[in-house]
């Protein structure tokens, strides 16, 4: 038990560092590129995002989730998945390559044809490292992944900035992604102990596919839903407006999606090892939810409060239209980690069938709001996303709670203190920013410091459970590190 706890805490901290290294660098690079490039160029990449994302989901086929969940996974299982992923990636690449003309015609953007074909190469590149990354995640080895992200992100980001500065335009964005993926694959092969064998087991394939097929179907639905807004905005609005939306989403994703990724990739393999012990599983699950949502509410509602001075300071007035989009998206993003945790429980319990049914129901509910948004504008689309996110939470938490006797009511009671603290902090910070007669830079600094003081002071005075758990976990890890923990 202690060994698992230590590995989980270590994995969590290294996963946080990994995401900060990877997405933090991307965020900084994105700010520089946003000053060098136009909203239209970001919009062009946004138009093809859905096709690349769906293709990557298809190639993964849910096998990585199945491998992580399988406690007795053997060498033949990993090699079988590697061979399948690589072969299927070539098929998907060919289909996307041939579809490039149709995609360009749909958006009435001829430039997209070559963009799609070049970007599609990344599907094959990524397939070479899916299993290596899965193996490291299963072993809770995020330290190695952190090193890889830091090096790949630094080199690819620097090259993209140089290209953009020299007039490469949208191709600097394509180069950033491609170079990052190539370096990541090379480093994963060099640093990972696992290497594929020429073994393909039909028995292993069938076993993993029985779980993974439902996961890939659910993953495709979720990918389609998350990216369909790019298609709708790109088709019915201008590339520049899509650029404003994608830039707002990238700001939103820095805390929300990264936190979700960190929690999912660590909690899933860790909780999977407790899948047969319902008491310990519930205890661990409850701690994950309360501590995660404390961070999510504070970061997302805080970002909504400082959105205006943050965007104007970091990327300039030409992106002003992104401010309102970001403020609304923060209310969508604050629930992302909660969705991820609840859905993780369904995977831990082997209920990929229920996972898929819930995804179908949630995506059907979302269709009306997307259609309405076409006629009423991007803000209405995002408001619909907020409504759908709330409905999705109730569906996810009801079923995951039933599996381990942790009801939706208990969950809400556990996370409400963090939400109330975050909303009060955000209101105070917002009004301070609207009243101060300083430049946006100084307003942003004052708002961040004020928000931090409010949260820290309240948590120290009240000894809020979620805060104390996070504080004790970090202190314990630092203490173990000083004592020579590796």
N, C-alpha and C positions, 0 to 999 in steps of 0.2 A: 504493500500500500504506500509506504513512504517513498519507495523507489518510483512508483508511478506518479505520485504527487510532485516529487522533485523534477522528474522528466517533463511533467505537464507545465509546471511553473517556468522551468528553463525554456521549454518550447514556446510558451506564451510570450515571454520577454524577448526571445530571439525573433519570434514571428513579428512582434511589434517593431523591432529594430529593422527587420527585413522590409516590412511595408513602408516604414519611414524612409529607409534608404531608397527603395524603388520608386514609390509614389511621391516621396518628398522631392527627390531629384527631378522626377517628371513634372511636378508642380512648378519647381523653380525654372526648369527649362521651358515649360509651357508659358510662364509669365514673360520670359525673354522673347520667345517666339511670337507671343501675342502682340508684342510691341513692334516686331519686325514684319509680321504678316497681317493680312486683312481678315475680317470676319468671313468673307466669301471663301477664302482658301480653307479655313477651318470647316466651313459648311460643306465643301466638296468632299472632304474626308468623312464628315458625318454622314453623308448620303450612302456611303458604301459600308459603313460600320455594321449594319444589320447583316449583310451578306457574309462578311468575314466572321462575325460572332457566331452565326448559325453554323457555318462551315466548321469552325473549331469545336462547337458542341457536338456535331455529328461525328467528328473524328475521335473525340474522347469516348463517345458511346457509353458513358457511365461506368466504364471498366475501372477507372481510377477509384471511384467510390466503392465499388465491389471489392477491389484489392485491399483497400484500407480496412474495410469492415471484416474481411476474412482473417481470423486470428491465426490460422495455420497455412497461410499462403506459401506456396512452394516456388522453386525456381521456374518450373514449367508454366506456372500461372503468369508470372511476370513476362516471360518470353513470348507466350501466346498472345498476350495483350499488345506487346511491342510490335510483333509481326502484323497483327490485324490493324492496329492504328496506322502503321506506316503504309500498308497497302491501301487502306481506305482513304488516307489523306491524298494519295495520288489520284484516286477516282474523283474525289470532291474537288481537287484543284482543276482537273480537266473540265468538270461540269461548270465551274465558276468561270473558267477561261472562255468557254464557249458561250456563256450567258452575258458576257461583258457588253456586247452590242445592245442587247435588250435592256440592260440596266441603264446604259447611257441614253437610250431612246425614252425610257420611262420618265427619267428626270429631266429630259431635254437638255442634257449636258454632255456634249461629245467628248470632253476631256476625261470623263469617267471611264471610258473604254480601256485606255491604257493604264489608268490608275488601278482599276479592278484587277487587271491581268498581272501587274507587277505586285500589288498587295497580296494577291492570292498565293504567291510563292511562300509566304509566311505560314500557310497551313501545313505544307510539307516540312518546313523547317521545325515548327513546333512539335510535330509528330515524333521527331527523333529524340525528344527529351521528356515526353509525357510520363513514361514509366520511371525514369530516373527521379523526376520530381515527386512522383507518387511514393516511391520507395523512401525517399528522405522524409516525406511528410508522415508516412506510416511509422517511421522510427522516431518521430518528433525531433528530427534533426533540422532545425531552422537556422542554425548557426552557419552551416555551409551555404544554405540558400541566400542568407544575408550577404555573405562575401560576394557571391555571384551577382546579385542584384546591384550591389554598390559599384562593382567594377563595370558591369555591362551598361548600367544607367549613366555613369559618368562619361564613358567613351562615346556612346551613341548620342547623348544629349549635346556634348561639345561639338561633335561633327554636324549635328542638325543645325545648331546655332551658326556655325561657320557657313554652311550651305545657304541658310536663310539670309544671312548678312550679304552674301554674294549673289543674291537674286534668284535662288533656286525655287522660291515660292512654295507651292503645295508639295513639291517633291522633297523638301526638307523634312516634312512630316512623315512621308513614306519612308525615307531613309532612316529616320530615328527609330521607327518600329522595327524595320528589317534588320538593321545593325544590332539593335538590342537583342532580338531573338537569336541571331546567329551567334553572338558572343555568349549568350546564356546557354545555348546548346553545347557549344565547345567546352565551356567551363563545367557544365554538369557531367559531361562525359569524362572530363579529366579528373574531377574531384569525387565523383560518385564511385563507390566500390562495385556497384552492380553493373554488369555488362550482359547484353542479350546473348542467348544461345539459339542455334538454329533448331528450335523445338516448337512445334505447334500442336497442342493437345486439344482435340475436339471435345473431350470430356470436360476439360478445364474451361474451354470456351462456353459450352452450354451452361455450366454451373454459374459462371460469372455473368453471363448474358441474362440469365433468369432474373437476377437482381438489377443488373446494369441497364437492361433494355427499358425498364420502367423509369429509371433515373434519367436516361438520356431523353426520353419522351418528355418528362417533366422539365428537364433542363432546356430543351428546345422551346417549349412553351414559354418558359420564363425569359429566355434570351429574346424570343420574338416579341414578347410584351415589353421588355425593357428597351428594345431598339426600334419598335414600330413607330415610336414618336419621331425618330429621325426620318423615316420614310414619309410620314404624314406631313411633317413640317417642311421637308425637302421638296415634296410634290406640290403642296398647296400654298407654300410661302416662298420667300426668296432665299437663295443660298446665304445671304448675309444674316437673315433672321435665324436660320438654322445655326449659323456660326455663333450668334449671341446665346442661343439655347445651349449649344455644346460647351461653350466656355463657362456658363453658369453651372452646368452639370459637372464639369471637371472640378470646379471649386467645391461643389457639394459632395462629390465623391471622395475628396481627400480624407475627410474624417469618416463619413458614413460607410462607403463601400470598403475602405481599408479596414475599419473596425470590424465590419461583418466578415471580411476575408480572414482576418486574424483569428477571430473567435471560431469560425467554422473549421478552419484548417487545423486548429489545435484541439478544440473540444470534441470534434468528431472522432479522431483516433483515440483520444484519451477516454471518452465516455464509452466508446465501443468495447474497451477492455473491461468495463463494468456492466455490460449489458445484461448479465445474469444476476446481478445484485441490485435489486430495486431500491433498497434503502440507501445505499451509498450513491446510487445513480441519481436519486432525487436530491440528495444533499449537494452533490457536485453541480447538478443542473441548476438548482436554486441560486447557488453562489455565482455561477456564470451569468445568469440573467440579471441579478441585482447589480453586480459590479459593472457589467457591460452597459446596461441602460443608464447607469449613473454617468458614465463617460459620454455616451451617445447624446443624452438630453442636454448636458452641459455644452458640449462642443457644437451641436447642430443649432440649438436655439441661440447660443452665443454668436455663431456665425451669421445667423439671420439678423441679429441686432447690429453687427458691424459691417454688413454687406456693402453699404454705400461707400464709406471711406476706404474700405479694403480694396474694392474693385478700382475705384478712381485713383488710388495711390499706386497699386501694383501694376495695372495694365492700361490705365489711361482713360480719358473721357470718351474715346471712340467706342468703348465697350459699355457705356452707361446703360444701354438698354438691357444688359444682362442683370442689373441689380435686382429688379422686381422678380425676374425669373429665379434668381438664386434664393431670395427670401422665401418664396413659395416652395421651392425644391427642398429647402431645409426641413420643412414639416413632413415631406415625404421621406427624406433620408434618415430622420431620427428613428424611424421604426424599422429600417432595414436590418440592423443587427438582431432585433427581436424576432423578425421573420426567420432569419437564418438559424437562430438557436432552436426555435420551436420545430423547424423542419429537420434540423439535425437529429432531434429525438426520434422522429419517424424513421430516419435512416438507421440510427443505432438499433432500434427495435426490429429492423428488417421489414418495415412496412412501406416498401417502395410502391406497392399497389395503392395504398391510401395517399401517399405523397403525390402520385400521378393524378388521382381523382380530384384532390384539392386544387392542384394546379389548373386542371381543366375548368373547374367551377369558377375559380378566381379570374381567369382570363376571359371567360364568357361574360362575367359581370362587368369587366372593364370596357367591353366593346361600345356600349352606348356613349360613354364619356368621350371616347376617342372620336366618334362620329360627330358629336355635338361640338367638339373643339375645332373641327374643320371649318365650321361656320362662324364660331364665336371667338376664335383666336387662341394664341399660345397660352395665355394666362388661364383661360378656362380649361384647357387641356391639363395644365398642372394642378389646378384645383380638383379636377376629376381624379388625378393620380393620388391626391391626398385622401379623398373619400375611399378610393379602392384600397389604399394601404391600410386604412382603419378596418375595413371589412375583412381584409386578408388576415389581419392580426387575430380577430375573433375566431375565424375559421381554423387557423393554424394552432392557436393556443388551446382551443377546446379539445382537439383530437390528441395533440401531444400530451396535454395534461391528463387525459383519461388513461394513457398508457402507463404513467408512473404515479398516479394519484396526486397530481399537482394541478389543481383546478385553475381555470382562467381567473376566477375571483382572487385566489391566492396570489397569482402573478401580478394582477393589477394593484393589489394592496402592497406588494413588495416594491413595485417600481414607482408608485405614486409620490412618495417623499422626494425622490430624485427629480421627477417631473416638475413638482411645485417649486422646488429650489431653482431649477433651471429657468422656468418661466418668469419668476420674480427677478432673477438676476438679469435676464435678457431685457425685460421691460425697463429696468433701471439704466442699464447700459445704453439702450437705444435712445432714451430721452436725454441722457447726458450728452450723447453725440449730437443730438438735434439742437441743443442749447449752447454748445461751446462755440465761440467766435474765432476758432483757429483753423489752420489749414487741415486738409484731410489726413495728412500724415500724423500730425500731433493728436488729432481727434482719435485716430485708430489706436495709437499707443495708449492714450488715457483710457479708452474704452476697455482694452484688453487687461490693463493693470487693475482697473476697477472691478471687472468681472471676476478676475482671479482672487482679489481680496475678499469679495463677497462670498464666493464659494468656499474658500479656505477657512475664513473666519467662522462661517455658519457650521461647517462640518466639524471643526475642532471644538466648538462650543457644545454642539448637540451630540457628538460622537456618532454620526450617521453610520449605520451598519455597512452600507456599500463602500463608503469612503474608508472606513477602518479596515475592511477586508483588503482593499487594494493597497493601502498603506502598509499593512502588516506583511502582505505578500512581497512587496518590493523590498522592504527592510530585511525580510528573511533571505531573499535571493542575494542581496548585497552582502549580508553577513556571511552566507555560505561561500560567496565568491572570495571574500577576504580570507576565509579559512582554507582556501585552496581547492574549492569545488571546480571540477572541469565539466 
